[in-house]
Amino acid sequence: MLRAARRLLRVCCFLVGLASGASHGPGLRAAEEWADPKLKVTGGLELWLDASRINQAAPYFRQPTLANRDPVETWFDASGHRRHARQVQPAFRPIYRSDLTSGQSGQAAIYFDGFDDRLHVSDVGKDFQHATIFIVGSPQTMAGNFSAFMSFGEKGKNDYQTGMNIDVGHEIRRRFDRLNVEGHGFGGEANLMTADLGLGTFPILTVTSSLGNHGIQLYVDGKSSGRRTRDPGRSIYRLHTTGSHGYPAMK
């Protein structure tokens, strides 16, 4: 089934992260030396996109630093895996914003316009049975149509059938009071948000994913919110998009 939907969300994101269930063993990597040193526990960290560290990262990759309202071609991954989020098309690049947190020096956000801005991490090629996803961000509008913060899925297939998407559901809303978490083994729209937040606020959204009853859980600023069951099955997180949904071409 293809979902006919407007796929983009007008959103500002400070930080996006993904951690797997593994915290030790072969294949684990240290976070990048330019990463925020305040994050002490990095075992199992698979992806770490921190808007406030983009300009610290840029010299390591021979890229120019960004000024306020510059377009973002690459959001550097601080996890150590170098799964950078990119946009090769200039017209589809989000905007770097350092003017949204007055009085907090060094803080920055990435602004997606809700029309065509998006970033991609391709060919991760790894399956996660257990994962924790955290987002520091907020929609600037609640336009419905399953507009997404982010999605994971198998390339060329629907994210909500092969991976996971985190979106605002189908309804137009005036406040940030809905968050749909849907994916392989937990299909169908389900609002897990119990908080009633204003637009432009920046809560810490945490989604944990594991098999079983109440295997999908949402936390808002550390407080338990909604939850749903995740049936057994393979979870395929091969493509990451920020600010959009992952659908194949509509026919």
PEVENLIN-V215670 format. One record per backbone hydrogen bond with DSSP energy under -1.0 kcal/mol. CO is the residue of the C=O (numbers start at 1). NH is the residue of the N-H. Records with the same first field share a line. If there is no record, write none. Layout:
BEGIN
CO->NH, NH
END
This chain:
BEGIN
3->5
10->140
11->112
12->138
13->110
14->51
15->136
16->49
17->134
18->46, 47
19->132
25->28
32->35
36->39
38->40
42->45
44->20
47->18
48->78
49->16
50->53
51->54
53->57
54->58
57->60
58->61, 63
59->62
67->70
70->96
73->87
75->85
78->32
82->84
85->75
86->120
89->92
90->93
92->118
94->72
95->111
96->69
97->109
101->104
104->107
109->97
110->13
111->95
112->11
119->242
120->86
121->240
126->237
130->21
131->209
132->19
133->207
134->17
135->205
136->14, 15
138->12
139->200
142->173
144->147
147->168
149->243
150->166
151->241
152->164
154->157
158->161, 162
159->163
162->236
163->184
164->152
165->182
166->149, 150
167->180
169->146
170->145
175->177
176->197
179->192
180->167
182->165
183->186
185->231
186->183
190->181
192->226
197->176
198->201
203->137
204->221
205->135
206->219
207->133
208->217
209->131
212->215, 230
215->210
216->228
217->208
218->225
219->206
220->223
223->220
226->218
228->216
230->212
238->124
240->121
241->151
242->119
243->9
246->159
END
